[in-house]
């Protein structure tokens, strides 16, 4: 009879429980715990061979990996597929490789690229990418620095190919909208040919082709696609464009200056004509007034004038009549002689007049003559006052 058969039931249960715990300890004891963050994918390797892939399928808001495709691919290769982050365990002989699942940025290097119409542009592209197949990424890339190199090879190549197959206008413009022109003179110079693709469609082509090429590395281009961070003319093209702009605006400036000079000349001509008209009318009016004044003065000199004599209250109490030159020969002779003295005795640069003291022309300069004339004048004034007494 065996020992087990004679062992009490209580002891048998104790032995079974201890054996079970020992077995579980043998199985579970060597397992090593590890964690997978929500920002990571992980691959479990059995002696370097993939045994399980842990995937966190949500990459961003409304952006998920193709779970069914990944699961089918891994299962076909006999690799376990698991989702989610958290605390997990692995066997001691297994190794784990973690892969960053977050969206990362790729920036290319600026480079000079010729267009189809032999124009050169400085292009600077950028994009966002993430790992879409952790196992494929691990097999073909392995680390981020290599991934950046692969992306540069793919995207830069697609950018060059697309630009060289299109004219400059296709790469620069996005639509056939009309250019806003402030000066109508520039309307002809800004007329551009119609574009068939435009920059937006070219970028879409670059993005789609880059996605296809990057798929082989387990890398996906973000849905936004590839973008141009910089797109400028090279120095030679820039100088030619600037020179053309300068020439166009110089032509417009010359046109404006010509029109302004013409308007100035027209305005000055109108001003001069108006000035001449005003001066002519003023001169004519002045001559008319001067002629009338001279005529009136001559009449007064010849005929004399009659003046009213008023008292302190302004009442006319009498009149005074002055004889003119035609009615007073002596006064006429005196006035004409004085005028002759003023004009004839002053001399000129070439002629001098020498007269004796007894000359009749100089008789009025004689003191006795002046005294007689003064006396005669006073007497005439006294007679006038006696005839027209003043109050």
NORCOR-V970255 format. One record per residue. N is the residue number from 1. RES is the residue in one small letter. SS is DSSP state (A for helix, B for strand, O for the rest). Layout:
n/res/ss
N/RES/SS
N/RES/SS
This chain:
n/res/ss
1/x/O
2/x/O
3/x/A
4/x/A
5/x/A
6/x/A
7/x/O
8/x/O
9/x/A
10/x/A
11/x/A
12/x/A
13/x/A
14/x/A
15/x/A
16/x/A
17/x/A
18/x/A
19/x/A
20/x/A
21/x/A
22/x/A
23/x/A
24/x/A
25/x/A
26/x/A
27/x/A
28/x/A
29/x/A
30/x/O
31/x/O
32/x/B
33/x/B
34/x/B
35/x/B
36/x/B
37/x/O
38/x/O
39/x/O
40/x/B
41/x/B
42/x/B
43/x/B
44/x/B
45/x/B
46/x/B
47/x/O
48/x/O
49/x/B
50/x/B
51/x/B
52/x/B
53/x/B
54/x/B
55/x/B
56/x/O
57/x/O
58/x/B
59/x/B
60/x/B
61/x/O
62/x/O
63/x/B
64/x/B
65/x/O
66/x/O
67/x/A
68/x/A
69/x/A
70/x/A
71/x/A
72/x/A
73/x/A
74/x/A
75/x/A
76/x/A
77/x/O
78/x/O
79/x/O
80/x/B
81/x/B
82/x/B
83/x/B
84/x/O
85/x/O
86/x/B
87/x/B
88/x/B
89/x/B
90/x/B
91/x/O
92/x/O
93/x/O
94/x/B
95/x/B
96/x/B
97/x/B
98/x/B
99/x/B
100/x/B
101/x/O
102/x/O
103/x/O
104/x/B
105/x/B
106/x/B
107/x/B
108/x/O
109/x/O
110/x/O
111/x/B
112/x/B
113/x/B
114/x/B
115/x/O
116/x/O
117/x/O
118/x/O
119/x/O
120/x/B
121/x/B
122/x/B
123/x/B
124/x/B
125/x/B
126/x/B
127/x/B
128/x/B
129/x/B
130/x/B
131/x/B
132/x/O
133/x/O
134/x/A
135/x/A
136/x/A
137/x/A
138/x/A
139/x/A
140/x/A
141/x/O
142/x/O
143/x/O
144/x/A
145/x/A
146/x/A
147/x/A
148/x/A
149/x/A
150/x/A
151/x/A
152/x/A
153/x/A
154/x/A
155/x/A
156/x/A
157/x/A
158/x/A
159/x/A
160/x/A
161/x/A
162/x/A
163/x/A
164/x/A
165/x/O
166/x/O
167/x/O
168/x/A
169/x/A
170/x/A
171/x/A
172/x/A
173/x/O
174/x/O
175/x/O
176/x/O
177/x/O
178/x/O
179/x/O
180/x/O
181/x/O
182/x/O
183/x/O
184/x/A
185/x/A
186/x/A
187/x/O
188/x/O
189/x/O
190/x/O
191/x/O
192/x/O
193/x/O
194/x/O
195/x/O
196/x/O
197/x/O
198/x/O
199/x/A
200/x/A
201/x/A
202/x/A
203/x/A
204/x/A
205/x/A
206/x/A
207/x/A
208/x/A
209/x/A
210/x/A
211/x/A
212/x/A
213/x/A
214/x/A
215/x/A
216/x/A
217/x/A
218/x/O
219/x/B
220/x/B
221/x/B
222/x/O
223/x/O
224/x/O
225/x/O
226/x/O
227/x/B
228/x/B
229/x/B
230/x/B
231/x/B
232/x/B
233/x/B
234/x/O
235/x/A
236/x/A
237/x/A
238/x/A
239/x/A
240/x/A
241/x/A
242/x/A
243/x/A
244/x/A
245/x/A
246/x/A
247/x/A
248/x/A
249/x/A
250/x/A
251/x/A
252/x/A
253/x/A
254/x/A
255/x/A
256/x/A
257/x/A
258/x/A
259/x/A
260/x/A
261/x/A
262/x/A
263/x/A
264/x/A
265/x/A
266/x/A
267/x/A
268/x/A
269/x/A
270/x/A
271/x/A
272/x/A
273/x/A
274/x/A
275/x/A
276/x/A
277/x/A
278/x/A
279/x/A
280/x/A
281/x/A
282/x/A
283/x/A
284/x/A
285/x/A
286/x/A
287/x/A
288/x/A
289/x/A
290/x/A
291/x/A
292/x/A
293/x/A
294/x/A
295/x/A
296/x/A
297/x/A
298/x/A
299/x/A
300/x/A
301/x/A
302/x/A
303/x/A
304/x/B
305/x/B
306/x/B
307/x/B
308/x/B
309/x/B
310/x/B
311/x/O
312/x/O
313/x/O
314/x/O
315/x/O
316/x/B
317/x/B
318/x/B
319/x/B
320/x/B
321/x/B
322/x/B
323/x/B
324/x/O
325/x/O
326/x/O
327/x/O
328/x/O
329/x/A
330/x/A
331/x/A
332/x/A
333/x/A
334/x/A
335/x/A
336/x/A
337/x/A
338/x/A
339/x/A
340/x/A
341/x/A
342/x/A
343/x/A
344/x/A
345/x/O
346/x/O
347/x/O
348/x/O
349/x/O
350/x/O
351/x/O
352/x/O
353/x/O
354/x/O
355/x/O
356/x/O
357/x/O
358/x/O
359/x/O
360/x/A
361/x/A
362/x/A
363/x/A
364/x/A
365/x/A
366/x/O
367/x/A
368/x/A
369/x/A
370/x/A
371/x/A
372/x/A
373/x/A
374/x/A
375/x/A
376/x/A
377/x/A
378/x/A
379/x/A
380/x/A
381/x/A
382/x/A
383/x/A
384/x/A
385/x/A
386/x/A
387/x/A
388/x/O
389/x/O
390/x/O
391/x/O
